[in-house]
């Protein structure tokens, strides 16, 4: 079994507040792995520690056999980990093409001056491939901030793909989307794994989506792991139902 990401005994404290405590899990290469839990459970903190936005208070994070605990987000980005955000983070006054181009340039050069440098042939080829994959060919000249919200979310995904990640961290990828957009997003997430070979770790509240696309799911509550297993196991876990889903919850 090949693990791309291994999280061992991970804890994060903010002063006297323990946001994450002794979390252990592994993500297999080629897997879609979901993290769920109630609001305030520590999901975002866990995500931000893995992405390098916070330093862990204890434990380790191993990516492709290398310890990456405590590295900065830029350092983590350079080794093949990218992320998307719940709220869209775009250059809103720039075109779709320019957003994609800047994402690639910044990931390569890690300098504010990279915003203004000309794109190379390699970046243009990547831009063409990503825009075709996401169906953005007809929107490349559109101003990013003028796009419908669902397209803005997908543009954020495209910006992450411009960095050629091995592991993609997705923070609530369908938050704010309507049912048809959620269905399209679920299909895109599967295609990112199946067609591009990118391993995916996602945090999400939409249970039908999580249960429909994830190979395995970890549930955390009050900063601690509660359950881990395949969707069918999680659906029937009494502790998950009590702490998170509720006895009357029905999976659409």
JOFENBEL-V290451 format. One record per residue. N is the residue number from 1. SS is DSSP state (alpha for helix, beta for strand, coil for the rest). BURIAL is 1 if it has 24 or more other C-alpha atoms within 12 Angstrom, else 0. D_CENTER is the distance of its C-alpha to the mean C-alpha in Angstrom with 2 decimals. Layout:
N_SS_BURIAL_D_CENTER, N_SS_BURIAL_D_CENTER
This chain:
1_coil_0_22.45, 2_coil_0_19.98, 3_beta_0_17.25, 4_beta_1_14.59, 5_beta_1_13.36, 6_beta_1_15.89, 7_beta_1_15.76, 8_beta_1_19.38, 9_beta_1_21.03, 10_beta_1_18.40, 11_beta_1_19.77, 12_beta_1_19.31, 13_beta_0_22.25, 14_beta_0_23.01, 15_coil_0_26.78, 16_coil_0_28.03, 17_beta_0_24.89, 18_beta_1_22.93, 19_beta_1_19.34, 20_beta_1_18.21, 21_beta_1_20.94, 22_beta_1_21.31, 23_beta_1_18.04, 24_beta_1_18.21, 25_beta_1_16.09, 26_beta_1_15.37, 27_beta_1_12.94, 28_beta_1_15.15, 29_coil_1_14.94, 30_coil_1_14.14, 31_coil_1_12.74, 32_beta_1_10.26, 33_beta_1_10.01, 34_beta_1_9.63, 35_beta_1_10.37, 36_beta_1_12.82, 37_coil_1_15.73, 38_coil_1_17.99, 39_coil_0_17.50, 40_coil_0_18.13, 41_coil_1_17.28, 42_coil_1_15.27, 43_alpha_1_11.69, 44_alpha_1_10.61, 45_alpha_1_13.02, 46_alpha_1_11.71, 47_alpha_1_8.19, 48_alpha_1_10.32, 49_alpha_1_12.66, 50_alpha_1_10.52, 51_coil_1_9.29, 52_coil_1_13.03, 53_coil_0_13.57, 54_coil_1_15.82, 55_coil_1_18.18, 56_coil_1_18.56, 57_coil_1_21.96, 58_beta_1_22.45, 59_beta_1_21.11, 60_beta_1_19.35, 61_beta_1_16.13, 62_beta_1_17.03, 63_beta_1_15.18, 64_coil_1_17.40, 65_coil_0_20.31, 66_beta_0_20.00, 67_beta_0_19.78, 68_coil_1_17.25, 69_coil_1_17.82, 70_coil_1_18.70, 71_coil_1_17.75, 72_coil_0_16.76, 73_alpha_1_13.52, 74_alpha_1_15.67, 75_alpha_0_16.86, 76_alpha_1_13.55, 77_alpha_1_12.55, 78_alpha_1_15.93, 79_coil_1_15.53, 80_coil_1_12.72, 81_beta_1_9.33, 82_beta_1_7.36, 83_beta_1_4.68, 84_beta_1_5.08, 85_coil_1_7.21, 86_coil_1_9.07, 87_coil_0_12.14, 88_coil_1_12.61, 89_coil_1_13.35, 90_coil_1_15.89, 91_coil_1_19.35, 92_coil_0_20.82, 93_coil_0_24.34, 94_coil_0_23.55, 95_beta_1_23.34, 96_alpha_1_20.40, 97_alpha_1_21.68, 98_alpha_1_21.94, 99_alpha_1_18.37, 100_alpha_1_17.28, 101_alpha_1_20.04, 102_alpha_1_19.30, 103_alpha_1_15.69, 104_alpha_1_17.31, 105_alpha_1_20.27, 106_alpha_1_18.58, 107_alpha_1_16.45, 108_alpha_1_19.79, 109_alpha_0_22.12, 110_coil_0_20.38, 111_coil_0_23.20, 112_alpha_0_23.73, 113_alpha_0_26.43, 114_alpha_0_23.96, 115_alpha_0_23.48, 116_alpha_0_27.03, 117_coil_0_27.49, 118_coil_0_28.29, 119_coil_1_25.93, 120_coil_0_26.98, 121_alpha_0_27.69, 122_alpha_0_24.75, 123_alpha_1_22.33, 124_alpha_0_24.18, 125_alpha_0_23.91, 126_alpha_1_20.13, 127_alpha_1_20.10, 128_alpha_1_22.38, 129_alpha_0_20.36, 130_alpha_1_17.03, 131_alpha_1_19.05, 132_alpha_0_20.91, 133_alpha_1_17.94, 134_alpha_1_16.60, 135_coil_0_20.21, 136_coil_1_20.41, 137_alpha_0_23.73, 138_alpha_0_25.72, 139_alpha_1_23.68, 140_coil_1_23.49, 141_coil_0_26.28, 142_coil_0_25.11, 143_beta_0_24.25, 144_alpha_1_20.56, 145_alpha_1_21.54, 146_alpha_0_23.87, 147_coil_1_21.44, 148_coil_0_20.86, 149_alpha_1_17.84, 150_alpha_1_16.17, 151_alpha_1_16.77, 152_alpha_1_15.45, 153_alpha_1_12.02, 154_alpha_1_12.29, 155_alpha_1_13.64, 156_alpha_1_10.59, 157_alpha_1_8.84, 158_alpha_1_12.14, 159_alpha_1_12.19, 160_alpha_1_9.18, 161_alpha_1_11.11, 162_coil_1_14.22, 163_coil_1_13.44, 164_coil_1_13.78, 165_coil_1_10.93, 166_coil_1_11.67, 167_beta_1_8.37, 168_beta_1_5.03, 169_beta_1_2.24, 170_beta_1_1.59, 171_beta_1_4.74, 172_coil_1_7.65, 173_coil_1_7.47, 174_coil_1_11.21, 175_coil_1_12.54, 176_coil_0_15.82, 177_coil_1_16.22, 178_coil_0_19.50, 179_alpha_0_20.08, 180_alpha_0_20.58, 181_alpha_0_17.46, 182_alpha_1_15.46, 183_alpha_0_17.31, 184_alpha_0_16.59, 185_alpha_1_12.82, 186_alpha_1_13.04, 187_alpha_1_15.22, 188_alpha_1_13.04, 189_alpha_1_10.13, 190_alpha_1_13.05, 191_alpha_0_14.55, 192_alpha_1_11.75, 193_alpha_1_12.31, 194_alpha_0_16.02, 195_coil_0_17.19, 196_coil_1_15.15, 197_coil_0_14.76, 198_coil_1_11.12, 199_beta_1_9.89, 200_beta_1_6.67, 201_beta_1_5.57, 202_beta_1_4.80, 203_beta_1_6.97, 204_coil_1_9.49, 205_coil_1_13.23, 206_coil_1_14.41, 207_alpha_1_16.22, 208_alpha_0_17.60, 209_alpha_1_14.30, 210_alpha_1_12.94, 211_alpha_1_16.37, 212_alpha_1_16.66, 213_alpha_1_13.81, 214_coil_1_12.81, 215_coil_1_15.14, 216_beta_1_15.03, 217_beta_1_14.08, 218_beta_1_14.62, 219_beta_1_16.20, 220_beta_1_16.79, 221_beta_1_19.53, 222_coil_1_21.09, 223_coil_1_18.93, 224_beta_1_20.10, 225_beta_1_19.02, 226_beta_1_20.89, 227_beta_1_20.29, 228_beta_1_18.47, 229_beta_1_19.24, 230_coil_1_19.04, 231_alpha_1_18.76, 232_alpha_0_22.57, 233_alpha_0_22.97, 234_alpha_1_20.66, 235_alpha_1_22.46, 236_coil_0_25.77, 237_coil_1_25.09, 238_alpha_0_27.59, 239_alpha_0_25.86, 240_alpha_1_22.64, 241_alpha_1_24.90, 242_alpha_0_26.86, 243_alpha_0_24.17, 244_alpha_1_21.57, 245_alpha_1_22.53, 246_coil_0_26.27, 247_coil_0_29.15, 248_coil_0_29.35, 249_coil_0_25.76, 250_coil_0_25.74, 251_coil_0_22.96, 252_coil_0_23.37
